[in-house]
């Protein structure tokens, strides 16, 4: 039955790992408007929740690096066993506003009414981490030091993760809850990304009186774009032209056009080869027509690849299987905070939480994935603690 969601989950209603408390947390979070750079209200909610659990927290100054209204919220739960410290992470921002959100529940799935995004990316990840912390505090599961980074502006360039003080963390492995893959699957390979901006210069002329005197910038760009292998190149590789702007009057041969796009690959050699294809195509087509090009590149983030024997991968797989799920290692074409944390020396996987159609008004999220995420998070903590010593 469709309709506005009224928290009718029946099983484990008072459990921190599933049921009403967990769903209520998710609903609280998605109803807080907090796009990239405007996460202060989300952070205030989290500060209250962490304080109620007795978890230490502080806000860093990441927001100052890009003009945001707050920084990353960094928390730490002290250990009760001698076990390695770990980091859990999720981002506070959403790709669009949830200010007018109406949550709909149908067939065990949460969505918006179609007028806004739902915001499960990544408020579901935050809710799961709060559920894990609640269970650790209230049910006294054995655990080593648990550090948490609720980051800002992930959707606009991972600015929070880039500004996070990695040196102040004791964790030597990280687990981000931010993948659209189903629970049990997790990302161990993701691409680096290079954005490009190309300005094609031609020569203006009257398109009716003397077109032969002109050099057609749009035609140069069209030929170059048509020669490129756009689309998916492999599991993590892609090449895309995202915008074309140029020209003026319809009776003038256009003398300039601007093209923007990006290319991605987890293989740094392939990534450089792909950007080389772009450069060569535009320079060749411009030279053939008598024009010229300006090309500027922005390295957005590095890719990463973790093998099955990496400790963070073994810990994730062990916890997932202990929680009763099948562990599956993924290569994924999207970037996340895990890219930045790996690039900065903290081996990190991105755990599947099962958001669907994120970044669109059709976004939805299965209710059961909240409990599944908490179960997996707790199992990772327990498995790490189990192999690391006795209670203090």
N, C-alpha and C positions, 0 to 999 in steps of 0.2 A: 504494500500500500504506500503510495506516495504522499508526501506532506512534509511540513516542517518537522525537523527532528526534535523529539522530546525525551531523549535519553532513556529508551525503553530496554536497554540491554539487561538480560535476566541473569546470566551466569557470572559468578564472581563479582557481584555488584559492589562489594566493599574492598576488593583486592586492588593493590597498587599495580599488579601485572595485568589486569584485565577487568573490564566492566565500567561502572558508572564514573568512578573517580577519574580514570584515565580518559574516558570520552569527554567528561566535563572539562578536563584540562585542555584537550584538543579544541573544543568549542570555544573556550575562553580565548585561546591563542588566535584562532582564525578570525575572530571578531575584533581583534585589535588591528587597526590600520597601521602598517609599518613598511612602506616601500623602501628601497635602498636609499640610505642617507637620512631616513626619518624613522629610526627604530626606537626612539626614546621611550615610548609608551610600552613597547614590548619588553624592553630592558627593565622598566619599573615593575612590571608584573613578575618578571623572573627574579628580581631582587627580593620581592616579598616572599615568593615561594621558596627560594633558597634560604632566606633568613628563618622562615618557619621550620625548615628542616635542620637548622643549625649548621648549614654548610657555609664555609667561608667564601667570600667573593670580593672581587674588586673590578672596577671598570678601568680599562686602559685608555689611551689617548688616540686610538686608531682613527676616530672620526675627524680629528684635526688634520689628518693627512689627505683628506679628499673633500672636506667641507660638510661632513655629516653632523648630525645633532647628538651623537653619542659614540662611545667606543665599544670595543668588544667587552663582553661580560665574561670574566675568567673566574672559575670557581674551583675549590679543592675540598674534597672529603677525605679526612685523615684515615689512615689505614687501621685495621684491627688485626691483621696478620702481616707477617713479613713476606711481602710479594712485590713484584715489579710494579712501578707506577705506570698507569696508562692514561691516555687522553680520549675523551669522547667529544665529538663536535657536531654542531648543526648551525645553520645560519638564521638570523632573526628576520631578515628582509624578505619581502615577496616581490615578484616581478611586476605586479600591478596592485591597485588599491583593493582592499576588502572592506572599505568603509560602509558600503550599503549591502553587505553580504546577508543573504537569506540561505540558511543551510537546509538542504533537503535530504531525507533519508528514504532510500528505496532499495529493497532487495539486499540489505546488509551493506549498502554502499552510501557514503556521504558525498554530496556534491553541492554546488550552488544552484540557484534557480536559473542560471544562465546569463544573468546580468553582470556578474563579476566573476573573477577567478575564485576558487575555494581557498587557496593559500596553503594547501597541504604540503607544498614545496616551499618552505621546509618546516612549517609549524608542526607537522607530524613528527619530524625528527626531534624537535624540541620536546614535544609531549612524551616521546619515548624515553628520552634522557631523564626527564623529570620523574617518570615512572620508575626507571632504574634506580635513581638516587633515593626515591621514597622507599622502595623495597629494601635497599641496602641499609637505610637508617632504621626503618620500622621493624624489619624482619631479621636484622642482624646477620645477614649473609657474610661469610668471610670475604675480605677484600683487602687488597693493597691500596696505596694512595690512588684516588680517582681525581683526575683533573678534567675540567670541562671548559670548552671554549664555545660560547655562543657568539658567533661572529656577525659583523655588519657588512653590508654592501657586497655580498657574494654575487648577487645577480648582475651587478654592474662592473665586474672586474675583479672579484675576490679581494677587494681592498682591505677588509678586516683581517683576513688570513695573511696578507702581505705585510701588514703592520704588527701582527702578533709578536710579542717578545718570546721567541722560541727558547732563548737562553735562560729565561726565568722558569721554564717548565722542567719538571723532573722526569716526565714521561719519555719513554724511548720507543713507544709505538702508539699509533692513533687509529681511532675508529670513528669515521664520519657517518652519520645517518642521513643520507641525502640522495640515494640512488632510486630511480624509478623501477629498478628490477624487483621481482618478488622477494619476500623474506627468504633467506637462505642463500640467495645469490649475492655476490659482492664483487666490486670492481677492483682488479689488480693491474689493469692496464688502461690508460687513458691518454688522449693525444695532447701534444703541445699545439699551440695555435699562433699563427702569424696573420695579422690583418694588413691589408694593402690599400693604398690610395694611389690612383694613377690619374694624372692629368695629361690628356692627349691634346697637343697643339697642332692646329692646321693653319689655314689661311682663309680669311673671309673674302667673299666676292659676291657679286649680284648673281643670284641663282638662275635668273632668266636671261640677263644681258650678257654675262661673262662667266658662266660656271666653270669653264676650263681654266680660268685664272685662280680658282680657289683650290684649297686642299681641305678635303671634307673630314673633319675630326670625328664625326659620328660614324662615318663609313670605316675609318681606321679602327675605331673601337669595336665596331660590329664584327669586322673580319678577325680581329684578335680574339674576341670573346668566343666566336664560333669555332675557333681552332683549339680551344681549351677543353680538356676532359672534365667538364663540370659534373658535380654530383658525388656519389659515394665511390671511393677508390679502393677501399678494403675495410676491415672491421672498424678501424679507428681513423681512417683517412678520408678526407673530403676536400673539395674545392668548390667555392661558390662565389659568384658575382652577385652582390646584394643590392647595389644601386647604380644607376646611370643618370647623370644630370648634365645637361649642356644644351647648346644651341640658343637661338633667339627667335628672330622673325622667320616666317616660313619662306620668304624669298631671299634669304641670305645663306650662303654656304657656311655652315658653322665652323668657327675657328677654334673651339675648345669644348671638351667634354670631360667630366670627372667620373671615374669609376671607383667604387669601393667593394671590397670583398674580403674573404679570408680563406685560408687553407689550414688543415689540421692533419696531424699524424702522430702516433706514438713513437715512430721511428724518426729520430732527428735527421738522419741522412735522407730519408724519403721526404721529410718536411722541406728541407733545403732544395731538393730536386723539384718539388712541386712549385715552390715560389720561383725557382729558375724557369719553369715552363711559362709562368705568367710574365715574367720579365722579358723572356725571349720573344714571346708572341707579340707583345705590344711594341717592343723596339723594332722587330722585324717588319711588322705591318706599317708602322709609322715611317720607317726608312724607305720602304717601297713606294709610299705615296707622297713622299716629300715633306712629311711632318716630323714631329719629335715628341718625346714623352718625358714627364717627371714622375718618378716612382718613389714613394715613401712607404716604409714598412714599420709595423709596430709588433714586437714580440709580446703577445698577451700573457702567455704562461708556458711553462715547460711540460712536456709529457712525462709519464712515469710507467715503469714496468716492474712488477714484483713477481718473483718466482714462487713456486709452491713450497720451497724450503725456507723462505724468509720467515723469521719468527712471527711477524704480525699476520702473515697469511696462515701459518699453522695455528695461531691462536684463534683467528676468526673461524677457520674451518672446524676446529675442535669444539668451540662454543656453539656453533650452529648445529653441529651433529648432536651435541649433548642436549640441546633444546628440542630435538626431535625433527629437525629439518634436514634436507639434503643440501650439503654445501656445494656450491658451483662457482668456479672462478670465471670472471668475465673480463673481456675487453670491451670498453664502452666508448662511443664516439664523443661524449660530452665532457666538459671540464667541470671541476668542483674545487672546494677548498682542499680536497685531498691532493690535487695537483700542486698547490702552493706548499703544503706541508711536506710533501715528498721532496720538492725542489729545495726546500730549506733544511733538509736533513732529518726530518721526522717521518720514518716509514709509516704510511697510513693507507688503509683500505676504505672504500666507500661501500657501506652496507646497504643492501636493498631494503626499501620500506614499502615499495609497491604503489607509489603515486601513479596515476594514469592521466594522460592528456594534460600534463602540467603546462603552465604558461598560456592556458586558454580558458574561456568560460565553460568549457566542457570538462574541466579537471574533476576527477573523482578519486575517492579513497575508500578501500574496504575497511569497515570498522575493525574486523578481526586482525588487521595488520598492526594495529596499535599494540595489542597484547602480544602478538608474535615478535614485534621489535623489542619489547621489554624482556620477554623470555630469552631472546638471543643475547641481548646486552648483559643480562644477569648471568647467563651461562658462560659467556666469555670471561666475565670477572671471576666466576667460581673456578673455571678451568685453569686460569692463570694462577689463582690463589692455591688451588689444590696441588699444583706442581712446584710450589715455591716455599714450603716451610710450615711450621706450626704456629698456632695462635700465640701472640705475645702475652 
